[in-house]
Amino acid sequence: MKIVPLKDDHLYSCYAYLLLGDWNRLEDVNTLVDVGANGSIIEKIAKINTGVGKNPVAQVILTHGHFDHAGGLPAVKNWYQPRIFAYAHTNGGSEKLQDGQILKAGDRELEVIHMPVHSEDSICLYCASEGLLFSGDTPLRILNPGGTYPASFLTALTRLVELKINRIYSGHDGIIENAATIIKHTLQNVQCSKVI
């Protein structure tokens, strides 16, 4: 799978990630994980080889509905007419995701993991074959104990620790290496915090 990080020109926006198959075959599903705040990534996508005779963005998966991740959806939707997936039906999500659901993206599969801490509709997307996690705004680098976290976040973090994750593609921090160690440390800090 090829992963192309994209950032729009809005002052406060997230990284979007364009996922393509290694060989841009017709059966690969060009997928955009998040879209940024204003749709200016469309100009950047136009400069990328996304495969002959294919929709450059066949589907969009939103990690959550906040404007910096989903604000550009109307422009992307108008330009590419993709299928749109989101955990909540808000913000233009035309197909509702479920925890544990598997979606094809590029030439790989992504598993939806509900992570209700940053927002109730937050998800991560896990690619088992590559050991990758697209985290959106899920806080996976909690450096110290303290604060209050929902029990559902602790459960989801415990689930992540059990997965083989080598690299995190974050909504704002870009690409994070040494992911398994970071997630394990975060879990320990949340366990030592207030969990409700």
C-alpha angles and dihedrals in degrees: 000000000000115000118198115190112215130188124188125219097255113118093234110034139126134240113268118201124214110207118203134172117259091246101027091237119179091248093055113102112227103218134188116205103206122342107224128237107297115015097252090127086079089079090052093048089053089065095053125090100240097166135282116278093008135116104253088221112027094166142012124209115195117208087203139334104259114130096247089060101032107022092098092054097102091055094045091045092050094047102043106017091219129174107261125214127190136156090238127039090234125103097033098305102156096182121043117226125219129210108265094020116144121220129183112237122177102326095324139068128251126204118214113230116188109224107180103187110088089039134346091252096048118131139175123214117220124200105196096186092058100029091237133143126196101204107180105194097332106137103239097155103065101160101188140025117260139086129067127283134183116251088238089064091052089051092049092048090051088054092051093051089059092056127084101249118167101164137023122210101205129197094234109007096056117215118000120196126199088041100163092057092046094050092047091051090048091052091052091051093048090049088055092050132073111288118191 
